[in-house]
């Protein structure tokens, strides 16, 4: 798995040191935000504990005060990525109409896609943490809150939210792989309009399918 690879980093850049080194102990937020910046600038394979320590101008062992291993760090990043974007306007179950949950769910799905695309390899970070059960709870909770507005039982909400999250992660992972290949000159870049339309269509299929399934058994 990409997340497990460690490589020896180069020297910390002036931006790495000048902006982040404070001459004292760094907070958990310092470490996580620096890791997000390295992720976005260099990609997941280059987000190593050694590179992160160099960016913060500390010894690698100092990082374990906040994160005992790399997977717990990635879990934190997954939840931070998943927290970005739109929040539910009202509490679950307080929708104004029968179709409210569908609108909110589609909006949350789009917001999560946007959040994942904000960071290089964002989908891979969230997907790997979700698969290991170590993180990505925030994206799942967002979808559960949206779908829960439809009045479904807990098992249905859980299964539907997980299925939708799998779709979102898979779709965005494909988008980001294409972007990476395009940057290397080995594939044509994706059409943003086409990718967005395909994503919306997939979300619509899942949401309307859930509505149809629920109506058939009520």
SULVEN-V781824 format. One record per residue. OMEGA is omega as a letter, one per 20 degrees, with the letter a starting at -180 (* if undefined). Layout:
omega=OMEGA
omega=OMEGA
This chain:
omega=a
omega=a
omega=a
omega=a
omega=r
omega=r
omega=a
omega=a
omega=r
omega=r
omega=r
omega=r
omega=r
omega=r
omega=r
omega=a
omega=a
omega=a
omega=a
omega=a
omega=a
omega=r
omega=r
omega=a
omega=r
omega=r
omega=r
omega=r
omega=r
omega=a
omega=a
omega=a
omega=r
omega=r
omega=r
omega=r
omega=r
omega=r
omega=a
omega=a
omega=a
omega=a
omega=a
omega=a
omega=a
omega=r
omega=r
omega=r
omega=r
omega=r
omega=a
omega=r
omega=r
omega=r
omega=a
omega=r
omega=r
omega=r
omega=r
omega=a
omega=a
omega=a
omega=a
omega=r
omega=a
omega=a
omega=a
omega=r
omega=a
omega=a
omega=r
omega=r
omega=r
omega=r
omega=r
omega=r
omega=r
omega=a
omega=r
omega=r
omega=a
omega=r
omega=a
omega=r
omega=a
omega=r
omega=r
omega=a
omega=a
omega=a
omega=r
omega=r
omega=a
omega=a
omega=a
omega=a
omega=a
omega=a
omega=a
omega=a
omega=r
omega=r
omega=a
omega=r
omega=r
omega=r
omega=r
omega=r
omega=r
omega=r
omega=r
omega=r
omega=r
omega=a
omega=r
omega=a
omega=r
omega=a
omega=r
omega=a
omega=a
omega=a
omega=a
omega=r
omega=a
omega=a
omega=a
omega=r
omega=r
omega=a
omega=a
omega=a
omega=a
omega=a
omega=a
omega=r
omega=a
omega=r
omega=a
omega=r
omega=r
omega=r
omega=r
omega=r
omega=a
omega=a
omega=r
omega=r
omega=a
omega=r
omega=r
omega=r
omega=a
omega=a
omega=r
omega=r
omega=a
omega=a
omega=a
omega=r
omega=r
omega=r
omega=a
omega=r
omega=r
omega=r
omega=a
omega=a
omega=r
omega=a
omega=a
omega=r
omega=r
omega=r
omega=a
omega=r
omega=r
omega=r
omega=r
omega=r
omega=r
omega=r
omega=r
omega=r
omega=a
omega=r
omega=r
omega=r
omega=r
omega=r
omega=a
omega=r
omega=r
omega=r
omega=r
omega=r
omega=r
omega=r
omega=r
omega=r
omega=r
omega=r
omega=r
omega=r
omega=a
omega=a
omega=r
omega=r
omega=r
omega=r
omega=r
omega=r
omega=a
omega=a
omega=a
omega=a
omega=r
omega=*
